[in-house]
Amino acid sequence: MTNPCAGAPAPAHLIYRNFVSSRADRIEQAKEDWREQRFASVPAETDFIPLPPDPFPARVR
């Protein structure tokens, strides 16, 4: 099986916890959505696990 993307450069991705995106603003939005509990709840889970204090905003280096 051949890779249809062979030779194409992969975009840089940011990773923060379980959030992955090629755009820093989307990571920041996901962090805010998590803090405000806008994600769907997990069945049979009652505890909310907050994000740790944010040492710095997401950015591409």
C-alpha positions in Angstrom: 0.0 0.0 0.0 1.4 3.4 -1.0 1.2 6.5 1.1 -0.8 9.1 -0.9 1.0 11.9 1.0 4.5 10.6 0.3 6.8 13.5 -0.3 4.4 16.1 1.0 5.8 17.9 4.1 3.7 17.4 7.2 2.4 20.5 8.9 3.8 21.3 12.4 1.5 20.2 15.2 1.1 21.5 18.7 0.3 19.1 21.5 -1.0 20.1 24.9 -2.2 17.2 27.0 -4.7 15.4 24.7 -5.3 18.4 22.4 -3.5 18.3 19.1 -3.8 20.9 16.3 -1.7 22.7 13.8 -3.1 26.0 15.1 -2.2 27.5 18.5 -5.6 29.3 18.7 -7.4 26.0 18.5 -5.3 24.6 21.4 -6.1 27.7 23.4 -9.8 27.4 22.6 -9.8 23.7 23.6 -8.2 24.6 26.9 -10.9 27.2 27.5 -13.6 24.8 26.5 -12.2 22.2 28.9 -12.1 24.7 31.8 -15.7 25.7 31.1 -16.7 22.0 30.9 -18.0 22.3 27.3 -16.9 18.8 26.3 -19.3 16.0 26.4 -19.2 14.0 29.7 -17.8 10.5 29.8 -20.5 7.9 30.7 -20.2 6.7 34.3 -17.7 9.4 35.2 -18.6 12.0 37.8 -15.3 13.6 38.6 -14.0 16.6 36.6 -10.2 16.7 36.2 -9.1 20.3 35.8 -6.2 21.3 33.6 -3.0 22.2 35.6 -2.0 25.9 35.8 -0.9 27.0 32.3 2.8 27.9 32.4 2.6 29.4 28.9 0.2 29.7 25.9 0.5 27.3 23.0 2.8 28.5 20.2 4.9 27.1 17.4 8.7 27.4 17.9 
